[in-house]
């Protein structure tokens, strides 16, 4: 393993990247992979060569039912533990980089570097299927421990992963992420479709996982309506979770109905990048009530579109937001409501948060992420 890298000191570093998730993933892991691939392509030169490795078969995304679920588990691990190692070996890769937790246990002349975005598998095992959880512990963790490094997106994620796996902190490398690259639609048809006016709604973006804590935001929104009589709406942009174990969609619908907010809360469903940019572009403010995150890309997206940002006072959210966010207790709808009212009614505070968001955003970009990863890979070549 070390021999290939040390024998090729004068040759370009060949990095294999598992891109299977570009066709399969739908959440932040896809954003991470897509943005990094674009950034890596811009950085490729005589010192770094990239091989983007794909399985070439993605029919399983439309499969439903337990039999097909097990078939997908088999296809996934066949790819990770057999086909991907072979492709990396055939392409003479020095490093194999995987952004979805799992790297091959088998090393064929290359070193592996996975990305662990969070410690959700340990913190909320009830949100995952038993088979998937078992395979994670049987393959992902042992393979990570064999890897040269594990990349984590925040100090919080690093500490949590260390806590649950006992992987040494010096092996867990923190490299921040960036905002999604997207541009708003030029016309206003999209906001008109949902009967939305400019700066007339509170925004939350994300798949409807239980950890997103969206029912608490809905209860806070009801309090906002009762206390102020505002005509502002709440927009929940994002798809329902595909996993029944982690899906909060039904509870979200129940909260909307029981609090009589059917005409005040807008569920957009899945949005394209252009539509998502438009929904950010016209929002009044952004609220992130999640009780657990590994990074929180929407914070940066809200900064990018000059929104005041309010976040839960837990996990990595204050770390990413810095002094550019206003925090609240996510388990207390009254506190969420109070902080929203502060921002809505205090124009000076809104402008201050927006300005701080612009400054804070300068610390994050996918180009910086890619450069830091390449510096990390370079240390393996000289090791």
C-alpha positions as CSV (number, residue, x, y, z in Angstrom):
1,X,0.0,0.0,0.0
2,X,2.7,2.5,1.1
3,X,5.1,1.2,-1.5
4,X,3.1,2.4,-4.5
5,X,2.8,6.0,-3.2
6,X,6.4,6.3,-2.0
7,X,7.7,4.9,-5.2
8,X,5.8,7.4,-7.3
9,X,7.2,10.6,-5.8
10,X,7.8,12.2,-9.2
11,X,4.5,11.0,-10.7
12,X,1.1,12.7,-10.4
13,X,-1.1,11.7,-7.5
14,X,-4.0,9.6,-8.9
15,X,-7.2,10.0,-6.9
16,X,-10.2,7.8,-7.4
17,X,-13.6,9.2,-6.5
18,X,-16.7,7.1,-6.0
19,X,-19.4,9.0,-7.9
20,X,-22.2,6.4,-7.7
21,X,-24.2,8.7,-5.5
22,X,-24.5,11.4,-8.2
23,X,-27.2,9.2,-9.7
24,X,-28.7,7.8,-6.5
25,X,-28.5,10.3,-3.6
26,X,-31.0,13.1,-3.2
27,X,-29.9,14.8,0.0
28,X,-26.9,16.8,1.2
29,X,-24.5,13.9,0.4
30,X,-25.3,14.4,-3.3
31,X,-24.7,18.1,-3.0
32,X,-21.3,17.5,-1.3
33,X,-20.2,15.0,-4.0
34,X,-21.4,17.1,-7.0
35,X,-19.8,20.3,-5.7
36,X,-16.5,18.6,-4.9
37,X,-16.3,16.9,-8.3
38,X,-16.8,20.3,-10.0
39,X,-14.1,21.9,-7.8
40,X,-11.7,19.0,-8.3
41,X,-12.0,19.2,-12.1
42,X,-10.9,22.9,-11.9
43,X,-7.9,22.0,-9.9
44,X,-6.7,19.1,-12.0
45,X,-3.1,19.6,-13.3
46,X,0.1,17.7,-13.8
47,X,0.3,17.0,-10.0
48,X,-3.2,15.6,-9.5
49,X,-5.2,13.3,-11.7
50,X,-8.8,12.2,-10.9
51,X,-10.7,9.1,-11.9
52,X,-14.4,9.4,-11.4
53,X,-15.6,5.8,-10.7
54,X,-19.2,4.9,-11.3
55,X,-21.1,1.6,-11.3
56,X,-23.0,2.5,-14.4
57,X,-26.3,0.9,-13.2
58,X,-28.9,2.9,-11.2
59,X,-32.1,1.1,-11.9
60,X,-32.6,0.4,-8.2
61,X,-33.7,3.9,-7.4
62,X,-37.2,3.1,-8.6
63,X,-37.4,-0.2,-6.7
64,X,-39.9,-0.6,-3.9
65,X,-40.7,-3.4,-1.4
66,X,-38.5,-5.4,0.9
67,X,-37.2,-7.8,-1.7
68,X,-35.9,-5.0,-3.9
69,X,-34.5,-3.2,-0.8
70,X,-32.4,-6.2,0.1
71,X,-31.3,-6.4,-3.6
72,X,-30.2,-2.8,-3.4
73,X,-28.2,-3.5,-0.2
74,X,-26.5,-6.4,-2.1
75,X,-25.8,-4.2,-5.2
76,X,-24.4,-1.4,-3.0
77,X,-22.0,-3.6,-1.1
78,X,-21.0,-5.5,-4.2
79,X,-20.0,-2.2,-5.6
80,X,-18.2,-1.0,-2.5
81,X,-16.4,-4.2,-1.6
82,X,-15.7,-5.8,-5.0
83,X,-16.3,-3.7,-8.1
84,X,-15.0,-0.3,-6.8
85,X,-11.7,-1.8,-5.5
86,X,-11.2,-3.5,-8.8
87,X,-11.8,-0.2,-10.7
88,X,-9.5,1.7,-8.4
89,X,-6.8,-0.9,-8.9
90,X,-7.2,-0.9,-12.7
91,X,-6.9,2.9,-12.8
92,X,-3.7,2.8,-10.7
93,X,-5.3,4.9,-8.0
94,X,-3.1,6.0,-5.1
95,X,-6.1,7.2,-3.1
96,X,-9.7,6.1,-3.1
97,X,-12.0,8.8,-1.8
98,X,-15.7,8.0,-0.9
99,X,-18.1,10.7,0.4
100,X,-20.8,8.4,1.8
101,X,-19.2,6.7,4.9
102,X,-18.4,3.5,3.1
103,X,-15.0,2.6,1.7
104,X,-13.7,-0.8,0.6
105,X,-12.1,-3.1,3.3
106,X,-9.8,-4.3,0.5
107,X,-6.8,-2.2,-0.3
108,X,-5.2,-3.0,-3.7
109,X,-2.2,-0.6,-3.7
110,X,-4.3,2.5,-2.7
111,X,-5.2,4.1,0.6
112,X,-8.8,5.0,1.4
113,X,-10.3,8.2,2.7
114,X,-14.0,8.2,3.6
115,X,-16.2,11.2,4.6
116,X,-18.2,10.7,7.8
117,X,-20.7,13.6,7.7
118,X,-22.2,12.9,11.1
119,X,-22.7,10.3,13.9
120,X,-26.4,9.7,13.2
121,X,-26.0,5.9,12.9
122,X,-24.9,5.9,16.6
123,X,-27.1,8.8,17.9
124,X,-30.4,7.7,16.3
125,X,-30.1,4.0,15.4
126,X,-33.9,3.8,15.4
127,X,-34.0,5.9,12.2
128,X,-32.3,3.2,10.2
129,X,-33.3,-0.2,9.0
130,X,-31.7,-3.1,11.1
131,X,-29.9,-4.6,8.1
132,X,-28.4,-1.3,7.0
133,X,-27.3,-0.6,10.6
134,X,-25.7,-4.0,10.9
135,X,-23.9,-3.6,7.6
136,X,-22.7,-0.2,8.7
137,X,-21.1,-1.7,11.8
138,X,-19.7,-4.7,9.9
139,X,-18.1,-2.8,7.0
140,X,-18.1,1.0,7.3
141,X,-16.5,1.3,10.7
142,X,-13.8,-1.4,10.2
143,X,-13.0,0.0,6.8
144,X,-12.8,3.6,8.2
145,X,-10.4,2.4,10.9
146,X,-8.2,0.9,8.2
147,X,-8.3,4.2,6.2
148,X,-5.5,6.8,6.2
149,X,-7.8,9.5,7.4
150,X,-11.5,10.1,7.9
151,X,-12.9,13.5,6.8
152,X,-15.6,15.2,9.0
153,X,-17.3,18.5,8.2
154,X,-17.3,20.1,11.6
155,X,-15.5,20.0,15.0
156,X,-18.8,18.8,16.4
157,X,-19.1,15.9,14.0
158,X,-15.4,15.0,14.7
159,X,-16.0,14.9,18.5
160,X,-19.2,12.8,18.1
161,X,-17.6,10.3,15.8
162,X,-14.6,10.0,18.1
163,X,-16.9,9.5,21.0
164,X,-18.8,6.6,19.5
165,X,-16.0,4.9,17.5
166,X,-12.9,5.6,19.5
167,X,-11.1,6.6,16.2
168,X,-8.3,8.9,17.3
169,X,-9.0,12.6,16.9
170,X,-5.8,13.1,14.9
171,X,-7.2,10.7,12.2
172,X,-10.5,12.6,12.0
173,X,-9.8,15.7,9.8
174,X,-12.2,18.6,9.9
175,X,-12.8,20.2,6.5
176,X,-15.7,22.6,6.1
177,X,-18.2,22.6,3.2
178,X,-19.7,25.3,1.1
179,X,-23.1,26.5,-0.2
180,X,-24.8,24.8,-3.1
181,X,-24.1,26.4,-6.5
182,X,-27.5,27.6,-7.9
183,X,-29.1,30.6,-9.5
184,X,-32.7,31.8,-9.1
185,X,-35.2,31.7,-11.9
186,X,-35.4,35.0,-13.8
187,X,-39.2,35.1,-13.9
188,X,-41.6,35.1,-10.9
189,X,-43.8,32.2,-12.1
190,X,-42.4,30.0,-9.4
191,X,-43.3,32.1,-6.4
192,X,-46.7,32.9,-8.0
193,X,-47.3,29.1,-8.2
194,X,-47.4,29.0,-4.4
195,X,-49.1,32.4,-4.1
196,X,-46.0,33.8,-2.4
197,X,-45.0,37.5,-2.3
198,X,-41.5,38.9,-1.9
199,X,-40.2,39.0,1.7
200,X,-43.5,37.6,2.9
201,X,-42.6,34.2,4.2
202,X,-40.3,32.4,6.7
203,X,-38.3,29.6,5.1
204,X,-37.0,26.2,6.1
205,X,-35.2,23.9,3.6
206,X,-34.5,20.2,4.0
207,X,-35.9,16.7,3.7
208,X,-38.5,16.0,6.3
209,X,-36.4,13.8,8.7
210,X,-37.4,13.5,12.3
211,X,-34.2,15.2,13.5
212,X,-35.2,18.4,11.5
213,X,-37.7,19.1,14.3
214,X,-40.2,20.7,11.9
215,X,-43.3,20.2,14.0
216,X,-41.7,22.5,16.7
217,X,-41.3,25.2,14.0
218,X,-44.9,24.8,13.0
219,X,-46.0,25.2,16.7
220,X,-43.8,28.3,17.0
221,X,-45.4,29.7,13.8
222,X,-48.8,29.2,15.3
223,X,-47.7,31.2,18.3
224,X,-46.4,33.9,16.0
225,X,-49.7,34.1,14.3
226,X,-51.6,34.3,17.6
227,X,-49.3,37.0,19.1
228,X,-48.8,39.3,16.1
229,X,-51.7,38.6,13.6
230,X,-49.1,38.6,10.9
231,X,-49.9,37.5,7.4
232,X,-46.5,36.1,6.9
233,X,-46.5,32.4,5.7
234,X,-44.2,29.5,6.5
235,X,-42.6,27.7,3.6
236,X,-41.2,24.2,4.1
237,X,-39.1,23.4,1.0
238,X,-38.0,19.8,0.5
239,X,-39.2,16.3,-0.1
240,X,-40.5,13.7,2.3
241,X,-37.8,11.3,3.6
242,X,-37.7,8.1,1.6
243,X,-37.0,6.1,4.8
244,X,-40.1,5.3,6.9
245,X,-37.8,5.0,10.0
246,X,-36.7,8.6,9.8
247,X,-39.7,10.2,8.1
248,X,-41.6,12.9,9.9
249,X,-44.0,13.8,7.1
250,X,-47.2,12.5,8.7
251,X,-46.5,14.3,12.0
252,X,-45.8,17.5,10.0
253,X,-49.2,17.2,8.3
254,X,-50.9,16.5,11.6
255,X,-49.4,19.6,13.2
256,X,-50.5,21.8,10.3
257,X,-54.0,20.4,10.4
258,X,-54.4,20.4,14.2
259,X,-53.2,24.0,14.4
260,X,-55.4,25.1,11.5
261,X,-52.6,26.3,9.4
262,X,-53.5,24.6,6.1
263,X,-53.6,28.0,4.3
264,X,-50.5,29.4,6.0
265,X,-47.9,26.6,5.7
266,X,-46.7,25.8,2.2
267,X,-45.2,22.4,1.5
268,X,-43.3,22.7,-1.8
269,X,-42.0,19.1,-2.1
270,X,-38.8,18.5,-4.0
271,X,-37.4,21.6,-5.8
272,X,-34.8,21.9,-8.6
273,X,-31.7,23.9,-7.8
274,X,-33.1,26.9,-9.7
275,X,-36.5,26.7,-7.9
276,X,-34.7,26.4,-4.6
277,X,-32.6,29.5,-5.3
278,X,-35.8,31.4,-6.1
279,X,-37.4,30.4,-2.9
280,X,-34.4,31.6,-1.0
281,X,-34.2,34.8,-3.0
282,X,-37.7,36.0,-2.0
283,X,-37.8,34.8,1.7
284,X,-37.9,37.2,4.6
285,X,-35.8,35.0,7.0
286,X,-34.5,31.5,7.4
287,X,-35.2,29.3,10.4
288,X,-33.2,26.0,11.1
289,X,-34.8,24.2,14.1
290,X,-33.0,20.9,13.7
291,X,-31.9,19.0,16.9
292,X,-29.0,17.3,15.2
293,X,-26.8,18.2,12.1
294,X,-23.4,17.3,10.9
295,X,-22.9,20.6,9.0
296,X,-26.0,22.4,7.8
297,X,-25.4,23.7,4.3
298,X,-28.7,25.7,4.2
299,X,-27.1,28.1,6.7
300,X,-24.6,29.0,4.0
301,X,-27.3,29.1,1.3
302,X,-29.3,31.5,3.4
303,X,-26.2,33.7,3.9
304,X,-25.6,33.6,0.1
305,X,-29.1,35.0,-0.5
306,X,-28.8,37.6,2.2
307,X,-31.3,36.3,4.7
308,X,-31.2,36.8,8.4
309,X,-30.7,33.3,9.9
310,X,-32.0,31.7,13.1
311,X,-30.7,28.3,14.2
312,X,-31.1,25.8,17.0
313,X,-28.5,26.2,19.8
314,X,-27.2,22.6,19.4
315,X,-24.9,20.3,17.5
316,X,-22.8,22.0,14.8
317,X,-25.2,24.8,13.9
318,X,-23.7,27.6,16.1
319,X,-20.2,26.4,14.9
320,X,-21.2,27.0,11.3
321,X,-23.2,30.1,11.8
322,X,-20.7,31.8,14.1
323,X,-21.8,35.3,15.2
324,X,-23.9,35.7,12.1
325,X,-26.9,33.7,13.4
326,X,-29.4,34.1,16.2
327,X,-29.9,31.0,18.3
328,X,-32.9,29.5,20.1
329,X,-33.9,26.4,22.1
330,X,-35.3,24.0,19.5
331,X,-37.4,22.2,22.2
332,X,-39.2,25.4,23.2
333,X,-41.6,26.8,20.5
334,X,-42.1,29.9,22.7
335,X,-38.4,30.7,22.4
336,X,-38.4,30.0,18.7
337,X,-41.4,32.4,18.3
338,X,-39.8,35.1,20.4
339,X,-36.6,35.1,18.3
340,X,-38.6,35.2,15.1
341,X,-40.5,38.2,16.4
342,X,-37.2,39.9,17.3
343,X,-35.9,39.6,13.8
344,X,-39.2,40.5,12.1
345,X,-39.8,43.6,14.2
346,X,-36.2,44.9,14.5
347,X,-34.9,46.1,11.1
348,X,-31.5,47.0,12.6
349,X,-31.1,43.4,13.8
350,X,-32.1,42.0,10.4
351,X,-29.6,44.2,8.6
352,X,-26.9,43.3,11.2
353,X,-27.5,39.6,10.7
354,X,-27.4,39.9,6.9
355,X,-24.2,41.8,7.0
356,X,-22.5,39.3,9.3
357,X,-23.8,36.5,7.1
358,X,-22.0,38.0,4.1
359,X,-18.8,38.1,6.1
360,X,-19.2,34.7,7.6
361,X,-19.8,33.2,4.1
362,X,-16.3,34.2,3.0
363,X,-14.9,31.4,5.3
364,X,-16.7,28.7,3.2
365,X,-16.4,27.6,-0.4
366,X,-16.1,24.3,-2.3
367,X,-12.9,25.5,-3.8
368,X,-11.4,25.8,-0.3
369,X,-12.8,22.4,0.6
370,X,-11.2,20.8,-2.5
371,X,-7.9,22.5,-1.9
372,X,-7.8,21.3,1.7
373,X,-8.6,17.8,0.6
374,X,-5.8,17.8,-1.9
375,X,-3.4,19.0,0.8
376,X,-4.6,16.1,2.9
377,X,-4.1,13.6,0.0
378,X,-0.6,15.1,-0.7
379,X,0.5,14.1,2.8
380,X,-0.3,10.5,2.0
381,X,2.0,10.7,-1.1
382,X,4.9,12.0,1.0
383,X,4.3,9.7,4.0
